[in-house]
Amino acid sequence: MRVLISGLAGLAFAGAAAMGGAAEPASCIWHAERLGMAQARWPVGDTRRVAPLSPQAIVMGGQGCGAWVREGAGLRQYDSTGLLLGTIDLAQLRQRHAADALVAAAIAMQIDAADAMLALDARDGSLWLAAGTSLLHLDAGGKVLASLFHEQPVVQIEVDLLGTLWVLDEVGLGRYRADGSLLARYALGEQYPDVQRVAFDTLGGKLWLIAPRRVWQVEPTQLAVPLAPLAWREGLAYQAGQTVSFAGHLYRAQLAHIAPEDSDWTPAAAPALWQYVGTQPTVSVPQPWRSDAEYRIGETVRYQDRVYRALASHTTYPQTGWTPANAPALWRLESDESPDAPVVDEARVIEVSEPLADVAINPKSGELWLLGQHTLWAYGWDVQQRYQADLATWDIVQPQALRFDAAGETFWLHSAGKLTPFGVDGTARDARPVAADHAVLGTTALRILPTLVLKDPPPKDGGSQPTFVFQYDAMCSGRPCDFDRAHYEGYQWQVSLDDGAVTGQLVFDAVHHTARLTPTQPLADGVHLLRASVTDQLGSRSTQLEYVFNVTPGALPTSNGDAPAGDLPG
């Protein structure tokens, strides 16, 4: 079992039931068609259609075949049969929140743009929307859970298995909690150029950075130091608690606000809005120079493996050619090498022979599939090639999109005129025709849920020291996860008796996934209530088990008869 590491750790909370209801035996996907949207199931072969509809994005939860669909300025929720459950009008949402908070209103102005992106948190069915530099977090009823501005235009958003939101932009990566608070910003820099997508192996604690012909597997600690705070400027909206730099000093916003143009509401001149934090520390790894950025006197940048310091505040434009090397009046050479630049582990780099059309990851195994123009590759979490095949073998031309369906453990490849499912072993299954003007696919996300039941419960009426045998396991999007013991050893147990602590020890049988518990002290006669649940390393909690039993006077006590294997946590 690949071990979860802290590098990908984020917000951990107990998720509610996944969107889509109970688990269903068939794997299913939703995809765009020329005259609407269709649901395809495997292996039963059923197809359900919803029309008229022109989906721009489709996302699915961790169980069942329900889906959220983005169409124009609206969000639509469908159940597994294609029945419309509800609609969220993003334009009305924008108006409704205009009076609530200035920042939320400004964010919502961008969210209903045609190019807005959509991501779903499989833990609780909530949605993230992103457009431009704005992000909104909505619950299933359309309530705004969080709203925020990202520092750069958003390229991609994804929610990992921890419920953490990752935001890719042209400069680096941002990581946010569900409440919108920033956890970290990472620079990609010159070591990872032209990154266009990111895939997440949460269980393995790795990131896959995808460029057109190259893929890197990294840990967050391998990335450059976190990006420096955003430089304050007029016209931007700021969140309460956000830190900015101004004139070589750091300030923290005390109120959410928008800095009007020509208002002189600088952090230094507006103490009601900004709290002074201190002198801005020197960044050990300067950011790469850009041809379309504002620079202040004293800022340092990296250009062609050299570090330069700005001699004057200025704005660069692509047509001027004012690179640090060509503009000695604006830049001074500081050193020939970037200090403390992270070293790229070349053993974790994948080179491909043709441009990549798409990528997809199996988040349970960490296996990454790469879709080229003519080739399909698969690489394991150890960066060893597992599979390579010529798409012409299955008459696949013009490949467009690749998605992983966690419920069916199937990779779906959308190409001109058809959808082709592949098993995780690379075996192609029966393709199905599809007529679509553009590839829009929605597949079941991976949701890992720990399970806990009582095996052979003790009698409802019995002795004062009953033995409880718990059967523990995990389900992955409606099917057994088949993890090894390392995953279950990370479980945290919550067991109570009559709403109080239980005096006793859990005796574990790792082979059969059982834990035995016998109270150390005899229980009083009468009715008792046992409650138990487990929480995994991802913060997901099992359904709480409740068992009511009665201690009968004169009944013989029982004993577990085993040596204790571990103290009862909590």
N, C-alpha and C positions, 0 to 999 in steps of 0.2 A: 504494500500500500504506500503510495507516495505521501509524504508527510506534509501537513499543512504548516507553513512557516509564517512568521509575523510580518514578512514583507508585504503580503497582500491583505493583512488584517484590516478590518474596517468596522463599521457599525454591526453589532450583533444584537438581534432582538428576536423574540418568538414570533414567527409568521403565522398569519391566519390561514384559513383554508384557501387553497389555490383556486384561481378562477377556472371554471369549467366543470366543477362538481367532481363526482366520483371517478375513479380510474375506469378506463374503457379498454377492452381487449385489443382493439385495432389501433395500429399506428395511423395518424392522420396528419394532413397538412392542408393549408389554405393557399390558393394561388390565384393570381389575376388571370382573367380571360378577356377576350376582346369585347364581350358583351356583359361582363359582370365579374363575379368572383365565384370560385368553385372550391369545394372540399373533396379531396381524394383520400381514400382509406386503403390501408394495406393490412392484411392480405385479402380482405373480403371484396375489394374492387368497387365499392360503392362510390358514387359521386353525387354531391349535393351542390346546387347552384343558387347564387343570390344575384339578382339582377333587377334594375340596372345599377351598376356600381363601378366606379373607376378607382380602385384602391391605389394609394401612393405608398402605403406601408401597412404591413400586417404583423402583429405579434401575438404569441400564444403563451399561456401559462404553463405550469409544471405538471398538470394532470388534465385529462379530458381533452375535448376537441373544440372548446370555445376559443374565441379570438376577439381581439381589438383591431379595428380597421381605421386607418386614417384616410379620409376622402375630403379634399378641399379644406375648408375651415371647420370640419366636423370630425368627431370621433364616434364610432359606432361599436357597440358591443353585441356579439352574437353568441348564442349557446352552441352546443355540439351538433344540434340539428339544423343550424342556420337560421334560427328564430332570433329576430332583433330584440335585444333586451333593453337597450337604451341608447340615447344619443347625447353627446356633449357638444354644444355649439361653442367653438373656441372664440368666436367674435363676441358672443354674449358673455362668455366667461371673462373676457377682457373688460367689457363694460361693467360687469358686476363687481369686479375688484378694483375698478378705477378709483372709487371713493375710499377703499380700505387702506391702500398704501401706494404712494407715488411710485415706488420701485416696482411693485407687483404689476401696476398698470403699464409701466414702460416695458417691462419684460413681456407681458402678454401682447403688446403691440407687434412684437416680432414673431410670437409663437404661432400665429395662424398664417404665417407665410407658406407659400406653396412648397418650399424645400425643407420644411420642418422635419426633424428626425424623431423617431419614437423608439423607446426601450421599455421593457416590462420587467418588474421585479417579481420573479417566480415565487418568492417567499410569501408575499402578501397580495399579489395581483395589482399593485399600484403601478402608475405609469410615469415615465419621464419624457418630456418633450423638449426639444432643443431646436433653435433657429437663430442664426447669426451668433450673437454673444449671449443669448438669453436661454434660461432653462426654467421649466416648471415641473413640479412633482405633484401629481394628482392621485387621489384615491379613486376607487372604482365608481364612486358617485359623482366625481367631478370636483370635489373639494380640493382646494389648493393646500397641499401639505408643506410646500417650500417653494420659494422663488429666488432666483439668484442670477447675477451676471458673471459670465466667465470672462477672463481677461483677453482672450483671442477668439476670433470666429471659430465655431465648433465644426470639426470634420467628422467625428464619430462619437456616439455615446453607447456605453454598454453597462449593464449591471452584473456584477460578479455574484458568486454563490454566497457571499457574505452580506449581500444587500448594499454593497458600496458602488457608487456611481463613478465610472471612469470617463473622462472627457479628453478626447484627442483633438489637438489643434495643430497649427502649422509649426509651432515652436516646441511644444512638449505635451505632457500629460497632467491633468488635474484629477484629484481623487476627493470625493465628497461623501459625507454622511447623508442619510435619508432626509435629515432636517435642513440640508443645504449648506451646512458648515463645511469649510474647507479642511481636509485632512493633510494634503500635501500637494505640491506642484513639482514636477520633474522635468528637467530639460533633456531633450533628445540629442541636440547638438550635432556636431560634425561626425561623431562616431556612428550615428544612425541616421544617415541622410535619406530624404525622400520617403519617410514613413507615411503610408496612406491608410493603414488599418492596424488595429491591435486586437489580439485574441488572448483570452485569459484562461490560464490553467490554475485555478484557485487552489485545488487540492495539492498540486505540486509546488505552489508558491512561485510560479513563473509567469512571465509575459512573453508573448510572441509579437515582435515588431515586424510588420510586413511592408516591404518596398516593392516596386514593380518586378524586380528580378532577384531580390535577396530577402532572406528572412533571418532575424536574430532571435534567439531565445535568451532572455535575460532575467535576472532578479531585480527588483526595484533598487536595491543597493548598488547595482552595477551602473545605474543611470547617473548622469551628472548630478551635482548637488541640487537641491530644490531651487527653483527659479526665484530670483529676487522679487521683492514686493513690487506691485504695479506702480509705475510712476504716476502721480496725481496729474490730472489734466481736466479742463473744463468740458462740460457736455456729457460726462459719464455719470451713471447712477452708482451709488455706493451703498453697500449693506452695512448695518450696524455690526461692529466688530471687525470689519475689513481693515487690513493694514496697507498703507501706501507709503511711498517714499516721496519726499519733496525737499529740494535744496540740501540734499545730503543727510536728511533726518527722517525718522519714521514716525508716522501718526496713525492712530486707530480711530475709526469712525464711531462716534457715540450715538448717532441717529442715522437711519436710512434716509438718503436724500439724493437729489440730482444736482450737480454743480452747474448752475446756469452759465451761459456764455457771457463773457465780459462782466461778471459779477464780482470778481476778485475775492471769491469765497475760497481762498487757498487755505490749506490746513493751518498755516502759521497765523492767518488773519481771522480765522473763525473758530475760536476755542469752544463755542457752544456745540459745534459739529465734530471737532477733532480733538483727541487727547494726544498730547506729546508722549512718545514712547522712548525715544533716545536717538543717538547718532546711528546712522545706517552703517552696519558692519560691512567690511570689505568682502565681496564675493570671491571665494577661492577659485572658482571656475567661471570666467566670464562667458557670457552668452555669445553665440555666433553673430557676426555683423550681418545686417539685413539692408537691402537696397530701398526699403520703403518704411523707414522708422524714424522716430524722433530721438535725438541723443542730446544729453546735457553735458556741460563741461565737467570733466573728471570721470565720466563713465568709461569702463573698459569693455572691449569686445575681443573675440577671437576671429582672426581672418588668416586663412592659409597657414594654420599651425603657429601663428604669431599673435601676440597680445598687443593691442593698441589702446591708448588713452585719448579721449576726446579733448582737444585744446579749446574748443568753442561749442556752444550749443547750436545745433543745426538739425535740419530735416533732410534725409536722403531721398532721392528719387531715382528710379531705375535708369532714366535717360541721361543723367548727369555723369555717371561713371565715377562718382566720388567714393571710390573704395578707400579703405584706410591706407593701402599701399600707394594709391595714386593722388592722395590729397594731404600732403605734409602740412598744409596750413590748418587742417582740421584734426589730424591725428598724429600722435607721437608713438613710435615703436617702443614698447616696454620690455618685451622679451621675445626670444625666438621660439619658445615652446609654451604651450598652454599649461599652467601649473596644475598639478593634481588631477590631470585629465584621467578619466576612468579607462582602464585597459579592457579592450574587447577580447573576450575569449573566442578565438577563431574556431575552436572545436564546436561552438554553438551557433555557427553561421551556416545557413543553407543557401547555395547558389542554384538558380534554375536557368534553363536555356532559353526560355521564352517568357514574355510578359504574363503576369498572373491576372486572370479575370476575376477570381474570387478565392476566398479561403473559408474553411469551416473547421471547428474544433469539437472533438468529443470531450466535454469537460470532466467526465468521469475517469477516463483513461489518460487524458492529456494528449491524445493523438491528434495531430494536425494534418488536414488534407488541403492540398494546393491544387487549384484548377487553373491550368494554362490554356492557351489557345488550342493546343492539340494534345495535351498530356495531362494525366491525373496522377498526382503523387500523394503518398501518405508517409508521415514521419512520426515516430514515437516520441514520448516525453523525454527520452534519452537522446533525441536528435539523430537517431538511426533510421535510415529509410526502410520502411516496411513494404512499400508497394509502389509500382510505377506501371502505367498502362497507356497505350495509345487510344485516344478517344475514337479514332476511326474504326476500332474493333467493334464498336456498338453503333456505328453510323451517326455519331454525335458531331454536329457541326455548329459553329457559332455558339460556343458555351457562354453563358451569361451569369449564372448564379449557382451557389452551392450552399446548402443548409444542412445542419444535423438535427434529426428528430430524436430526442432523448427517449420518448415513449416506445418507439419502435427500434431504437438503436440503428438508425438508417440514415445514410447521407443521400440527399435529394439533389440531383443535378438538373438545372433548367437550361435547355438549349433550344435552338430553333425548332419549333414544332413539337417538342415533347419534353416530358419529365421522366428521368431515369433514376430509380432508387438503387443504391448500392449498400450491401451489407458491410459491416465493419471489417470483414475479411477481404473486401474489394470485389466481391461477386456482384455482378449486375443482375438485377431482376427485371421483370417485364416492364418495359417503358409504357407510358400512357400518352396519347396525343394531347396537345394543348395549343390553343390558338390565343396568343397574347401579343399586344403591341410592345410590352416591356415586362421584364422579369420582376415580379413581386411575390415573394414566398414568405409564409409564416409556418414555423414548425414548433413542436412542443419543446419548451425549455427544460433543462434539468432542474429538478427540485428534489433534494435529499431530505427525507423525513425519518427520524428515528422512530422505532415502534417498540411498544412494551405491552405485554399481556401477561395474565396469570396463567401458568400452566398447572393443570390439576389442582384447582383451588382447594384449600382445606374446607372441611364441612362448615356449613352455615351455623351449625350448633355443635360446639366441640370443646376441647380442653383449653386451659389457660395459656398454653405456650404453642400456638399453631405455627406450622412452618409454611412459608409462602415461597413459591418457586416462580420467579419472573423469567419470561422468555423475551430477550431483547434482540433487535435486528435493525435493518434500515431498508426503506423503499426508495427507489429512484424513478420518479415520474410514473408511479403505478406498477413497477416491477421490482423484484428483489435486486438489491445493489450488488450482492456477492462480494462485499469488501472482506479483507482479511482482518485478523484480530487487532492490528494496530489502530484501525479506525474505532473500534468499539472500546478499546482501552482509554480512549479520550473522552468517553461519556462521563458526564456529571450526573449523579443520581440525587433525586429529591424524593425522600420517603418520609411520610409522617403518619402517626397513629393518633386518632382523635385530635387532629390539628396540633399535635406536639411532636417532639423528637422521639424517634424510636431508639431504645437502648438495645443494640445488637450489632451483628456484623453480617456483611454480605459475603457469601461463599460462591466464587465464580467458577464456572465451567466454560472456558473459552471455546472449546471444541463444539459444544452444543448450544452456545449462546444462552446460558441460563445463569441465574443468580439466586441463591437460597438465603432466606432470612428467617431466623427464629428469635423472637424477643428474649433477651437475657433474663428478665424478670417476669414472673407469672402475671397475667393480666387479671384485672378485677372481673367479677361476674357481671354480666350484662352485655349490652350492645356496644360494638366498637366499629370505627371507620378507618380503613387503611387507604391512604392516597399515595400514589407513586408516579413519577415521570422521569425521563432522561433528557438531557440536552447535549447535542453533539458539539464538535469544535467549530461548526459554522454558526452556532447560536440557534439552531432549529430545535424545537422542543416537541417531544412526542405528545400525543393526546394523554391527558391525565387519567390514570387508572384509578377507579374507586371500587372498593370492595367492603360491603357491610357484613359483619358476622357477629355471632353471639357466643359468649363464654358461658357454658352451662355448668351450674354447680355440680360437683362430683365427677365431672368428666375427666378422663385420664389425660395428663399432659403429654405432649409429643416432644421429640428432640430431633434436631437436624442430623445428628450422627456424624458430622464432618468436621474436620479442622477448619477454622476460619481462614479465608483467603484474603480478606481485606476489611478495613474499618469502613463503616457506613459513612459516606460523605454527608456533610450537612447535618 
